[in-house]
Amino acid sequence: MCQVDEEYNGQLEHRKCVKCKENTAVLIIRAGDAFCRGCFKEYFIHKFRAMLGKNRVIFPGEKVLLAVSGGPASSSMLSQVQEGLSRDAPKKLRFVPGIIYIDEGGASGQSMEERERAVAQLESVFRATNYHYHIVHLEQVLSLPSSVLDAGSSATEKPQTGSSYKAAVDQFIQTKKNQHPDLSVENAQSHLSSLSMHEVENGVTSPITPEHTQALQKLFASVRTLTAKEDLLHTLRQHLILHTARTQGYTKVMMGDSCSRLAIKLLSNISLGRGASLATDTGFSDPRYGDVVIVRPMRDYSSKEIAYYNRMFDIPSVFIPGLDTKAQDKASIQHLTESFVTKLQTDFPSTVSTIYRIGTSEYHTCGTGTGWQQQLPELHQERTIPPSVL
């Protein structure tokens, strides 16, 4: 390991930044992509803004719920939103952010002291942003209606054309000027980032009881395999995020899924027989719930890029044990897929990007599955694969 570090540092000493061509490179993202500190920060921020600007899914004035787990990707996503809403940003974001954290300690076997310690650490981060935040315990899912995942009315959905987006921007700026005549256009655009804590009521939920925790643990104990437990946890987490978004008036939910995470999710879903939903599970936007759209602005970032950025610019993150941390049997499909992709990425650096491109192109054109028949005509004619699978 020391030899590898020495060789890596030796390469950086003789390389210039690929963008500015002047400063000495401090990191190498991919082969040929060496950046200095300033250019790397500009590149990282631009990629986030470009992802939102290119898709134009989030309209000015919309309430957007940021799903923050405390991990590196979601913490970096929160930092990018702060950067975009700051007064110093050249092109400010125009949506109204909120934060949600799902406390999953009841399912992973954490004690109340450990859970309270993690919540306290995250609350200190959330308070510093001056955004609404909601601390939701996983136990609360037991009292939610069973129809929470049903598709809601999409009457508030806006057309996704360029002209309508520009009209929405103009209307937003004009509305802000009418509400605050003393503000200039620039100040009107940045007014969203100046909310103070006394203007918001943070969503700290009512305390949970030991009976709630026992009921949740009993539910997970009834599930035999770790694969099914992780799948159940994902479903319950989705229940709470959607319920909070609907009750609090959020129309968009930002998830911190990185390119590496989506590559693992893609292979895991295929293994679990969910190939038909790959487009919505790994795409930028997931409109299947109608009134609440899930977006993934971090989907073009690799875990390596996120780790570099968080370390270089001191982005705080909190380690929280997961469902498989204390589990003796870690042979879940999700965990094995993650281990497989991670080890393969070490020897073949283009592994994650290749899987990611497959998920964003070929699988997304398959739709209901007819694309598989077009890609495998010989197999379909010979009936090597049953027609029901194709």
N, C-alpha and C positions, 0 to 999 in steps of 0.2 A: 504493500500500500504506500509506503514512504517513497519507493522508487517511482511509482506512478505519479504521485504528487510532485516529485522533483521534475519529472519529465514534463508534466503539465505546466508547472510554473516556468520551466525553461522555454516552452513554446510561447507563453504569453509575453515574456521579456522581449522578444524579437518581433512581435506582431503589433500592428497599428489597428485602430478601430476601423471596421469595414464601412462605417457610415461617414464619420467626419474626416478620416484619413490623417488625423493629426495626433490625437491622444493615444497613449498606450492602452491596449486592450486589457481588461481586468477579468473577463470571463469569455468562455466559448460556449454558445448554446448548441450549435450544430457545426459540422465540418464546414469551415469557411465563414462562419458567422461569429466573428469576434467583436465585442462591443466594449467601449469605455463606459464608465459609470453613468455619465450624463446621457449618452445616446441610448443606453439600455433602458433607462427610465422613460425617455421619450418614446422609444419603440414599444414598450410595455403599455404605456398609457394610450398611445395611438391605436394599438390593436383593439383595446377595449372600446374606445369611441367608434372605431370603424365598424366593429361588429354591430353596435346599436344603430349607427347611422345607415349602414347598408340594408338592414332588415326593416327598419322603420315600423316596428311593432309597438313601441312605447310612445304614446302621444303626450304632448305637453299638458301638464296639470294632472296627469293620472297618478293614482296612488299605487306605488310599487312596493311589495313586501319582499325584503331580502331574507332568505332562509340562511341563517348563519349557524353553523355547527361548532364553531371554534377551531376548525381545522385550517390548514394553510390556504386551500383554495377559496373557501368562503370568506376567510378573513381578508385575503387579498381582494376579493370582489367588493367587500365593504370599503376597503381603502380606496379602490378606484371610484366608487360612487362618491365618497367624500372629496376626492380630488376633482371630480367633475362638477360638484356642486359648490366648490370653494369660490371665493370672490376673485382669486387670482387665475382661475381657469380661463384660457382664451375663448373656448366655446363651451359654455356651461350646459350641463344637463338640465332639463326642465320638468322632471317629474318629482313627485313628493314621496320620499322614501320612508319606509318603516322596517323594523327588524323583528324577526321571530326566531326564538331558540327553543327547540324541543328537548326537554330534559328526559333522556332515555335511561337514566340510572336505575329505575325500577325494573327494567327488563334485563339489564346487564349485571344485576346483583351488587350494585354499589350501596354502601351505607348512606344514611341520611347526612352524615357529616361530610362525606366525599361529594355528595351531590350539592350540598349547600356551598361547599368551597368552590366547586366549579362554576356554579351560578353566580357567586360573588365576583369571581374573576371576570366573567363575561359581562356582568352588569357594569363593572368599572369601565370596560371598553365601550359598551353601548351608551353610557351616560356621556362619555367624552364626545360622541357624535352629535348630541342634541337632537336625535331622531326619536320618534315613537319606537318603543320596543315592547315585545310581548314575550314573557317567559311562560311557556306552556309545558305542563308535566304530562308525560305519556299516559298516566293513569286517567286523565280526563277523557280519553278516547272511549272509555267504557260507558260514558253517559251521553255520547253523541248519537244522533239518529242514524239509522242504517242507510238512509238515502243521501248521505253527505257526499258520496262520490258520483251521484247522478249528475248528468250534464245540466247546467242551469241555463237560463235564458240568456241569449247572446244579443239582446236588443241594444245594449250599450256598445256593441262592437262597431268600430269605425272602419270604413273602407281602407284598404291597404294600398292605395295609389299614391303616386308622388304628389299630384296636385292637391289631394285632400290632406296630405301630411303638411304641405306648405300652408294651406288654409288654416289648419289647426294651430300651427305655430304663430301665424299672424293674429289669429283670434286670441290666443293665449297672451301674447304681448300686449294687445290692445286692452284686454280685460284687466291686466295688471296695471296698466297706465290709468285706466278709469278708476280702479280701486285706490290707487296711490298716485294722485296727480303730480305730487312733488318728486316722483321718481323718474329718472331717465329710462330709456329702453334697456341700457345695460344693467341698471340697478333693478329694473323690473324682472329681468331674467335671473338675477342672482337673489331675488327676494325669497325664493324657496329655501335657500340655505341658511337663512337667518332666524329660524324658529328657535325660541328660547324654551327652557325646560318648563317654565310656568305656563306656557301655552298648550302643553300637551299633558295627557294623562297616560302614563305608561301602563301597559297591560300586565301588571303583576297579578297573577291569578290567585284565587283563594287557596289556602294551604291544603295539602292532601293529607289523608288519614292513613294509618297503617292498614286499615281494611282495604282501601283502594290499592295499595301496593301489593298486598297479599293476593287480591283478585287478579291483578296483572301478572304476578309471578305464577299463579296457578294456571293462567291461560298459556303462558309460554312453556310451562312444564308439561302441558298436555301435548305439545308439539314434539315429535320424537327426534327429527333430524335438525342439524344446524342450518342446512339449506332452507328448510321450511321456516325456521325461526327468523332467519334474516329476511326472508320474503314477507313474513307476517309483520316484522318490524317496519319494513319499508311501506307496507300498506297502511299501517296505523299512523305512521308519521305523515303520510300523504293526507289521511283523514283530517288530522289536526291542522295542517297547513291550509288546506282548502277551507275548512270551517272557520278558521281565524280570518282568512282573507275575505270571506263572504260577510261575516258578521261585522268586520271593521271597515268594509267598503273598499278593499283593494281589488283592482282589476287585473293586475299582473303579479306574478311571483318570480323572483330571480333565484335560480339555483346555482351553486358554485361548482358544477360539474366540469372538470377539466378534460382535455383531450385524452389524457391517460386513463382517467376514470371512465369516460365514455367508451373507450376501446375495450376495457374490461367488462363493462356493462353489456356491450354489444355481444361479445362471445358468451357471456353468462346467459343472456336472454335466449340466444340460439340453443344453448344446451338445455334450457328449461322449456323449450318449445314455444317461444314467443317471437318467432321471426316475423310474424305479420305486423307487429307493433313497433318494429325497430325505428321507423320514421319518426314516430312521436316520442319514443323513449330516448333517442339520441339526437334529434334535430334541435335547431335553435329555439323553435317555439312548439309548444304542445297545447293545441286548442281543444283537446277532447272534452274538457269540462265546461265548455261554453262560456260562461260568464267570467271565469278566471283562467287566464292563459299563463302557462309556465314558460319562462324563457331561460336560456343558458348562455349568458354572455362570455363565460370563461371557457367555452368549448374549443377555442383555438390555441389555448395555452397548454403546454406540457407541464407535468409535475416538476420537471427540472427548472423550467423558467420561473414557475411560481416560487419554488424554494430559493432560487437565487434572489429574486426580487424581495421576498420577505426578509431574507437575511441582510441584504445590503441596505435596505431602507427601514429596518426595524419595525416591521409590521407585526403586531402582537397576535399570537395564536395560543390556544389553550388545548392541551392534550386531555382528552376525555376517553376513558376505556370504552371499547365497543362491546358488542354482543359476544364476540369470539375471543375477547382478551382473557377471560377467566374460564372459558370452555375447554375441557380436556380434549374433546373431539373437535378438531378444527378442519376436518375434511368436508367442508361445504363446497358446493359448486362455485360459489362466488369467491371463496378464499383460494381455492385451487386455481381458478382462472387468473386471479390477481397474481399469484405466485408464478404461474406459467408465463404470463405476459411480462412481468417484471424481470424474470431471469432471461427471457428471450431478448428483451430490450437491451440488456447489458451486453450481450454478444453481437446483436444486430440492431444498431441504433434507429433504424427506420421501421422497426416492428410496429410501434404504436401509431405512427403516422400512416402506415399502410392500412392497418385495420380501421383507422379513423376515416380514411378516404373511401374505403369500401362501404362503411356505414353511411356516409354522406352522399354517396353517388349511386352505386349499384342497388343496394338494399332499398334505398328510398324511392327508386323507380319501380320497385316490384309491386308496391301497392297491395292488392289482394292476393298476390301470389302468382299472377300470370307471368311476371317477369322471370320467375324461375323456369317456367316452361320454355320461354324464349331463349334463355341462356343454356338450357340443357335439352335441346331438341332430340338428340340421339337417345338419351336416357328416357325421355318421355315416350318416344315411339316404341322402344324396346320394352317398356314397362318394367325397367330395372328398379325404378322407384315408383311406388304406388301412386296412382293419380290423386288420391286424397291428400298425400303429403305434398305433391307438387302444387 
